[in-house]
């Protein structure tokens, strides 16, 4: 068994530690996919490695070619490397085709991309994959099929089970003596025994054919996603006995939230994550919010704070979810000129200055438990409105540039814009209040907003305007951030700027998980990104730029936006907006159509992305009753565009680049695109 069940993740980590004892330098190479979930998992893993003083090197990768290059430059020539870790990449290909495995070199794959390549799961003991439960619970029959194909006999060459031990090895016997011996046995064989042997062979052939069909159906089902890599790393930290902290839990939440917002997992899969994170977030919030106490007065204050945190009361759960949106109110302390010289990140210094402290000596005497409580970085479950980045700009902007609001109200039409204005009025806010920064709104107006939205949302086709999420406080002077806010900020930082490429964005996103100043830059970029995504989507809908063909929809992004939508991150957000909008406003048959979007990429190349509606998929071969037809995080949602694109490219003979970790993305020359679309019509 070379997969690691979800209850034994620590076994894989201990093998990394064992490898580190044989070298004094860097023993671990971490290949991290350039995406939100991979970066969050990387933060968790490096925290564990630093705790255990394990030397490691981080290598951002965007495609399989990057891994092959690193194999030549870093792995083959460096005998000190004892462990390779692949975060959110590597599961779908035979990893032995990409890296040179030598004695003493172990591989750990932590990847949410599915389906697994079965050679990674069942073949080589040097390669281990972390299982989220699907392999152990749903792939038992598939394992038998794989082992029968790889290690079993070919039924057409088999003889009776008692004929030779060679059947156990699966080796064919082709010598003349063997053939003569077989013929003699057949001539002298009793007719009934001969019939029995033939029936046994026929059953073996049928079983082998079934096993081949089963394996083919497994690979042909298309791509989907399993458990978030970040959640897997958090589970590893728990199994290793590492006390959960707000940072560890938050990184796992952000990784899982990215899967949900990018429609990689379904509602049931996300609900499973929320239930797992709920208890952990309560534990770390209670422990982190309790200040250190040094005297009886502070102990009394801490006791009051402790009593005020009541997460277990079911009667107040709805109010707690609502209160988590409101943040901390402003302080009414006296003005102090020292406020101007306190750095923005120094919350404690700011609070001391607000309290009238003017010298370092006075600052040292200020140990109020109230100040410590306001440094809280609690994580709370919350009811999140689908108004993009609501806490960080005005309500008007959050609604105008929300893909959810745009598609439900059809804001590309004059009627839709009028309905949006009417909705804001019915929420009880004036235009001035709706246009003001959300953090400056009075707490009662914020409370009113959530309650009114729950009351009238159904009248505007927004009964599902909220979803369960988590919000984290970053000190009372900063706005709280939801998991969705974090995902948008990290996606904006990952957007290539043309000069430095993806790698600089990767490290910026990595830093943003721990540095608020970098995160703030990501939030600003996320606001601009939402303007571009919704603006481009609305323009394409107004111009009817999305073509509905017989078996799929096709959208082409203009040349003027090649610097933005030439990135898979932005292109996917635009594609999801367009696909969901058209799906909700189409007939039932057309609502199920898959969606292909094309955007200018580099030089004379185009980036092509194919997506299918959640819960839907292309027609795919299935084996009735096969347990792998469904998964606990994605259900039966599958995306077969990876295989379709590959088949079309081979049929066309076009020069395409398809080696991305997301197999539904490819790069093609502009001159080949017209013929590529024609071939797609025949394959779909």
Secondary structure, DSSP 8 states (H G I E B T S, - for coil): --EE-TT-HHHHHHHHHHHHTT-SS--EEEEEESSHHHHHHHHHHHHHHHHTT--EEEEEESBHHHHHHHIIIIITT-TT--EEEEES-STTS-GGGTS---TT-EEEEE--EES--HHHHHT-TTEEEE--SHHHHH-HHHHHHHHHHHHS--GGG---TTT-THHHHT-----HHHHHHHHHHHHTS-HHHHHHHHHHHHHHHHHHHHHHHHHHHHHHT-BEE-S-HHHHHHHHHHHTT----HHHHHHHHHHHHHHHHTTSS-HHHHHHHHHHHHHHHHHHHHHHHS----SHHHHHHHHHHHHH---S-GGGHHHHHHHTTT----------GGGGGS-TT-HHHHHHHHTT--SHHHHHH---HHHHHHT---EEEEEEESSTTGGGSBHHHHHHT-HHHHHHHTTTSHHHHHHHHHHHHHTT--HHHHHSBGGGS-HHHHHHHHHHHHHHGGGGT-TT-EEEEEEE---TTS--EEHHHHHHHHHHHHS--SSSHHHHHHHHHHHHTT-HHHHHHHHHHHHHHHHHHHHHHHHHHHTT-EEE-SSEEEEE--GGGHHHHTSHHHHHHHHHHHHHHHHHTS-HHHHT-EEEEEEE-STTEEEEEEE--TT--------TT-GGG-BTTTBT--B-HHHHHHHHHHHHT--EE--BSSTTEEEEEGGGHHHHHHHHHHH-
